[in-house]
Amino acid sequence: MEYFLRHNNENQRNSEGAFVQLSDGRLFFAYTRYNSQDKGWYDHASADIYATISADGGTNWCEPFLLIINDAQNVMSVSLLRLQDGRIALAYLKKNLVPGYSFMDCRPYICFSSDEAKSWSEPIDIANVPPIYLVALNDCLVQLQSGRLILPVSYHPFSSQKMAVSQGIGLFFLSDDGGLTWRQSRECCYPHHSLRRGLMEPGVVELKDGRILTWFRTTNGCQYKAFSYDQGETWTDPVPAGEFPSPESPMALKRDPESGELMAVWNDYSPARSVHFKEGIMGRTPLVLARSTDEGKTWTGHTILEDAPDHGFAYTAMLFAEKRLFLAYCCGGTDTCECMLQDLKIRDVEI
């Protein structure tokens, strides 16, 4: 099964999203749709959050519909999560120009649905601080066995030029009341000076022994990782994750609830899967799936999902349902479009 959300002249990019399975078995997918107001596809261009639903296990999807209208400069990086109390949580980033300044405020919001995505509560400002620039990866909201919610973000301090270009710092927002109130973790993850752009676009997963693993996109040729032994309050120093060689691109990692295996999807740069990619696509190919049966100590079964040398593939969302793994990721390329991640592809993988 493959389904594309393709760009056009009035919608020049469809960007990263997230899945949730509804109580009746339907698949719900939300994503960022760049609109025609300024004819742009850049990260700061005007966009709304749209959704589409499949009632037949991903073979067909309904016409996309508006889910969250943009009341800011941009809304992006959607996470969807079925909570332990049955509600669905929807988190996303909202960008706005700061009045009187030339830089942007970027922060996460969250809202909830108690009627299977028919309606949503008023959004809550997770950060609840003065102007700040926080970057979250799509599909990154996690609920621990304890019930605690964790939203990992990368904090980019404003530089002297009023731009958020400094090294990214790993920061974690925590909620112990079902997402109604949030606070920062006691410690952050600070980047080594060799990481030119710092620690970017983090994700988290809970391991069976109670530790929390976090990982980061970096400029040093691989993902970096750190651990928390206290539910996300404090963290070890980030170190290179040599098992995940990669360009400057994010990784997705989740647990299969049936088998208990961890599964990761990323742009694997190991020599065994090398691709002579086209210059200018940021090296975001191939896209590879691997699995771990020992809580991330070793990774096996590396499978190339995409390896077109003139395309890029990144920002993967994952959903385990109906004994299959559903994936959605940005894809694009060729000489016909300046953006290398302008379309979305939804597909499934047998597991």
C-alpha positions as semicolon CSV with decimal commas, in nm:
position;residue;x (nm);y (nm);z (nm)
1;M;0,000;0,000;0,000
2;E;0,127;0,346;-0,095
3;Y;-0,055;0,678;-0,082
4;F;0,089;1,019;-0,173
5;L;-0,005;1,368;-0,058
6;R;0,154;1,558;-0,344
7;H;0,226;1,929;-0,373
8;N;0,084;2,156;-0,642
9;N;0,098;2,522;-0,738
10;E;-0,152;2,619;-0,468
11;N;-0,004;2,387;-0,206
12;Q;0,371;2,383;-0,252
13;R;0,458;2,144;0,030
14;N;0,298;1,879;0,249
15;S;0,514;1,826;0,554
16;E;0,568;1,597;0,852
17;G;0,276;1,453;1,048
18;A;0,157;1,180;1,285
19;F;-0,093;0,893;1,311
20;V;-0,347;0,770;1,562
21;Q;-0,588;0,478;1,533
22;L;-0,947;0,566;1,618
23;S;-1,162;0,342;1,839
24;D;-1,353;0,207;1,537
25;G;-1,029;0,098;1,368
26;R;-0,996;0,388;1,123
27;L;-0,654;0,543;1,073
28;F;-0,624;0,917;1,133
29;F;-0,327;1,112;0,997
30;A;-0,258;1,483;1,058
31;Y;0,014;1,686;0,885
32;T;0,124;2,036;0,788
33;R;-0,012;2,167;0,461
34;Y;0,157;2,478;0,322
35;N;-0,108;2,702;0,169
36;S;-0,119;2,944;-0,120
37;Q;-0,113;3,274;0,068
38;D;0,253;3,340;-0,004
39;K;0,320;3,058;-0,253
40;G;0,599;2,929;-0,030
41;W;0,735;2,601;0,099
42;Y;1,000;2,725;0,345
43;D;0,969;2,629;0,712
44;H;0,846;2,978;0,803
45;A;0,591;3,000;0,519
46;S;0,221;3,007;0,595
47;A;0,069;2,666;0,669
48;D;-0,227;2,494;0,836
49;I;-0,271;2,150;0,989
50;Y;-0,481;1,916;0,776
51;A;-0,596;1,558;0,833
52;T;-0,705;1,257;0,632
53;I;-0,871;0,931;0,739
54;S;-0,857;0,575;0,607
55;A;-1,147;0,339;0,676
56;D;-0,995;0,038;0,497
57;G;-0,659;-0,018;0,664
58;G;-0,465;0,240;0,468
59;T;-0,561;0,142;0,112
60;N;-0,769;0,455;0,053
61;W;-0,771;0,791;0,229
62;C;-1,039;1,059;0,233
63;E;-0,997;1,405;0,088
64;P;-0,777;1,601;0,333
65;F;-0,966;1,846;0,553
66;L;-0,867;2,143;0,768
67;L;-0,798;2,042;1,128
68;I;-0,628;2,347;1,283
69;I;-0,638;2,682;1,109
70;N;-0,322;2,885;1,118
71;D;-0,361;3,185;1,350
72;A;0,015;3,240;1,347
73;Q;0,298;3,258;1,096
74;N;0,317;2,880;1,076
75;V;0,200;2,560;1,248
76;M;0,397;2,236;1,208
77;S;0,557;1,925;1,366
78;V;0,239;1,740;1,462
79;S;0,229;1,468;1,729
80;L;-0,076;1,249;1,793
81;L;-0,097;1,014;2,092
82;R;-0,367;0,791;2,242
83;L;-0,347;0,856;2,616
84;Q;-0,399;0,601;2,890
85;D;-0,731;0,766;2,985
86;G;-0,864;0,720;2,630
87;R;-0,829;1,078;2,509
88;I;-0,628;1,170;2,199
89;A;-0,356;1,432;2,243
90;L;-0,252;1,658;1,956
91;A;0,068;1,860;1,997
92;Y;0,221;2,098;1,742
93;L;0,451;2,397;1,704
94;K;0,328;2,748;1,646
95;K;0,555;3,019;1,501
96;N;0,499;3,392;1,526
97;L;0,704;3,702;1,456
98;V;0,772;3,875;1,789
99;P;0,610;4,222;1,781
100;G;0,871;4,493;1,748
101;Y;1,150;4,250;1,658
102;S;1,275;4,069;1,350
103;F;1,293;3,722;1,506
104;M;1,036;3,449;1,559
105;D;0,886;3,289;1,864
106;C;0,837;2,913;1,821
107;R;0,670;2,704;2,091
108;P;0,466;2,385;2,138
109;Y;0,092;2,374;2,205
110;I;-0,128;2,080;2,295
111;C;-0,501;2,009;2,276
112;F;-0,716;1,703;2,342
113;S;-1,011;1,516;2,195
114;S;-1,255;1,305;2,399
115;D;-1,475;1,217;2,100
116;E;-1,233;1,041;1,863
117;A;-1,096;1,350;1,688
118;K;-1,435;1,505;1,613
119;S;-1,361;1,809;1,831
120;W;-1,064;1,946;2,022
121;S;-1,011;2,142;2,342
122;E;-0,859;2,487;2,351
123;P;-0,482;2,465;2,294
124;I;-0,251;2,490;2,595
125;D;0,081;2,675;2,571
126;I;0,324;2,407;2,694
127;A;0,625;2,640;2,738
128;N;0,434;2,931;2,894
129;V;0,739;3,160;2,891
130;P;0,838;3,487;2,716
131;P;0,957;3,471;2,352
132;I;1,164;3,160;2,290
133;Y;1,260;2,934;1,999
134;L;1,183;2,566;2,061
135;V;1,195;2,300;1,789
136;A;1,010;1,969;1,825
137;L;1,023;1,669;1,598
138;N;0,694;1,539;1,461
139;D;0,546;1,228;1,628
140;C;0,758;1,281;1,941
141;L;0,504;1,304;2,228
142;V;0,536;1,004;2,465
143;Q;0,345;0,880;2,770
144;L;0,542;0,668;3,018
145;Q;0,402;0,366;3,201
146;S;0,371;0,591;3,506
147;G;0,137;0,819;3,312
148;R;0,388;1,103;3,281
149;L;0,390;1,282;2,946
150;I;0,722;1,387;2,793
151;L;0,763;1,628;2,504
152;P;1,129;1,660;2,400
153;V;1,237;1,981;2,228
154;S;1,552;2,154;2,114
155;Y;1,602;2,501;2,261
156;H;1,784;2,745;2,032
157;P;1,880;3,062;2,225
158;F;1,852;3,391;2,043
159;S;2,187;3,524;1,923
160;S;2,304;3,884;1,934
161;Q;2,152;3,931;1,588
162;K;1,808;3,846;1,730
163;M;1,803;3,515;1,545
164;A;1,767;3,169;1,695
165;V;2,083;3,023;1,548
166;S;2,279;2,917;1,854
167;Q;2,356;2,553;1,935
168;G;2,047;2,351;2,016
169;I;2,004;2,236;2,378
170;G;1,797;1,929;2,461
171;L;1,507;2,029;2,685
172;F;1,218;1,816;2,811
173;F;0,869;1,927;2,908
174;L;0,692;1,703;3,159
175;S;0,328;1,672;3,266
176;D;0,192;1,459;3,550
177;D;-0,174;1,561;3,521
178;G;-0,266;1,436;3,175
179;G;-0,127;1,735;2,988
180;L;-0,313;2,014;3,168
181;T;0,001;2,168;3,317
182;W;0,364;2,138;3,212
183;R;0,708;2,212;3,354
184;Q;1,065;2,179;3,237
185;S;1,280;1,886;3,346
186;R;1,535;1,959;3,620
187;E;1,823;1,916;3,376
188;C;1,886;1,974;3,006
189;C;2,116;1,797;2,761
190;Y;2,396;2,032;2,661
191;P;2,587;1,990;2,333
192;H;2,959;1,932;2,300
193;H;3,140;2,228;2,142
194;S;3,213;2,015;1,832
195;L;2,843;2,000;1,746
196;R;2,816;2,298;1,517
197;R;2,437;2,329;1,546
198;G;2,404;2,148;1,876
199;L;2,146;1,885;1,967
200;M;1,846;1,903;1,737
201;E;1,502;1,742;1,692
202;P;1,507;1,495;1,983
203;G;1,290;1,191;2,038
204;V;1,236;0,971;2,346
205;V;1,139;0,611;2,417
206;E;1,090;0,427;2,748
207;L;1,302;0,115;2,789
208;K;1,184;-0,196;2,974
209;D;1,413;-0,132;3,271
210;G;1,258;0,212;3,325
211;R;1,531;0,420;3,165
212;I;1,437;0,683;2,910
213;L;1,645;0,696;2,593
214;T;1,666;1,023;2,402
215;W;1,839;1,082;2,068
216;F;1,927;1,390;1,865
217;R;1,996;1,495;1,508
218;T;2,349;1,638;1,483
219;T;2,608;1,759;1,233
220;N;2,873;1,506;1,345
221;G;2,787;1,213;1,119
222;C;2,556;1,022;1,355
223;Q;2,272;1,058;1,600
224;Y;2,368;1,139;1,962
225;K;2,201;0,972;2,262
226;A;2,154;1,016;2,636
227;F;1,963;0,841;2,915
228;S;1,744;0,937;3,209
229;Y;1,712;0,714;3,516
230;D;1,443;0,923;3,686
231;Q;1,152;0,962;3,441
232;G;1,308;1,243;3,242
233;E;1,414;1,475;3,524
234;T;1,794;1,442;3,480
235;W;2,005;1,312;3,191
236;T;2,345;1,163;3,121
237;D;2,586;1,352;2,898
238;P;2,497;1,304;2,528
239;V;2,738;1,078;2,339
240;P;2,765;0,963;1,976
241;A;2,528;0,680;1,884
242;G;2,759;0,499;1,642
243;E;2,486;0,245;1,568
244;F;2,298;0,524;1,389
245;P;2,535;0,682;1,134
246;S;2,344;0,958;0,962
247;P;2,361;1,297;0,791
248;E;2,204;1,599;0,956
249;S;1,858;1,447;0,963
250;P;1,617;1,317;1,230
251;M;1,541;0,962;1,339
252;A;1,214;0,792;1,440
253;L;1,213;0,513;1,698
254;K;0,919;0,332;1,860
255;R;0,831;0,003;2,028
256;D;0,614;-0,259;1,859
257;P;0,348;-0,325;2,127
258;E;0,295;-0,682;2,001
259;S;0,653;-0,811;1,980
260;G;0,816;-0,569;2,223
261;E;1,090;-0,493;1,969
262;L;1,224;-0,145;1,916
263;M;1,214;-0,024;1,556
264;A;1,407;0,269;1,413
265;V;1,382;0,453;1,081
266;W;1,658;0,690;0,972
267;N;1,894;0,789;0,690
268;D;2,152;0,515;0,744
269;Y;2,497;0,631;0,626
270;S;2,678;0,304;0,692
271;P;2,895;0,184;0,397
272;A;2,674;-0,121;0,347
273;R;2,386;0,107;0,248
274;S;2,570;0,391;0,077
275;V;2,397;0,585;-0,199
276;H;2,565;0,826;-0,439
277;F;2,303;1,089;-0,382
278;K;2,246;1,393;-0,592
279;E;2,424;1,703;-0,467
280;G;2,193;1,945;-0,288
281;I;1,943;1,708;-0,125
282;M;2,112;1,724;0,218
283;G;2,200;1,355;0,187
284;R;1,866;1,234;0,322
285;T;1,877;0,898;0,147
286;P;1,863;0,601;0,189
287;L;1,579;0,558;0,437
288;V;1,633;0,242;0,641
289;L;1,432;0,039;0,895
290;A;1,608;-0,169;1,162
291;R;1,494;-0,350;1,478
292;S;1,633;-0,434;1,820
293;T;1,533;-0,722;2,048
294;D;1,773;-0,623;2,329
295;E;1,653;-0,272;2,416
296;G;1,876;-0,092;2,169
297;K;2,208;-0,265;2,242
298;T;2,221;-0,412;1,890
299;W;2,027;-0,348;1,571
300;T;1,953;-0,604;1,299
301;G;1,736;-0,666;0,994
302;H;1,833;-0,344;0,823
303;T;1,588;-0,293;0,537
304;I;1,618;-0,017;0,278
305;L;1,278;0,152;0,241
306;E;1,388;0,420;-0,007
307;D;1,717;0,482;-0,186
308;A;1,648;0,706;-0,486
309;P;1,967;0,913;-0,528
310;D;1,783;1,223;-0,655
311;H;1,528;1,231;-0,368
312;G;1,526;1,303;0,003
313;F;1,332;1,106;0,267
314;A;1,293;1,219;0,628
315;Y;1,062;1,305;0,920
316;T;0,900;0,965;0,962
317;A;0,581;0,902;1,161
318;M;0,516;0,548;1,286
319;L;0,199;0,361;1,386
320;F;0,167;-0,008;1,478
321;A;-0,181;-0,134;1,387
322;E;-0,339;-0,446;1,239
323;K;-0,006;-0,633;1,271
324;R;0,151;-0,383;1,035
325;L;0,375;-0,083;1,069
326;F;0,234;0,227;0,903
327;L;0,488;0,489;0,802
328;A;0,449;0,843;0,673
329;Y;0,749;1,048;0,566
330;C;0,843;1,353;0,364
331;C;0,977;1,273;0,021
332;G;1,069;1,471;-0,286
333;G;1,338;1,575;-0,523
334;T;1,416;1,576;-0,895
335;D;1,484;1,891;-1,094
336;T;1,120;1,998;-1,097
337;C;1,109;2,125;-0,739
338;E;1,355;2,333;-0,541
339;C;1,234;2,175;-0,215
340;M;1,362;1,821;-0,160
341;L;1,088;1,720;0,088
342;Q;0,779;1,865;-0,076
343;D;0,548;1,559;-0,071
344;L;0,427;1,306;0,184
345;K;0,416;0,931;0,138
346;I;0,208;0,692;0,350
347;R;0,287;0,322;0,331
348;D;0,277;0,006;0,540
349;V;0,536;-0,260;0,621
350;E;0,468;-0,616;0,732
351;I;0,619;-0,692;1,073
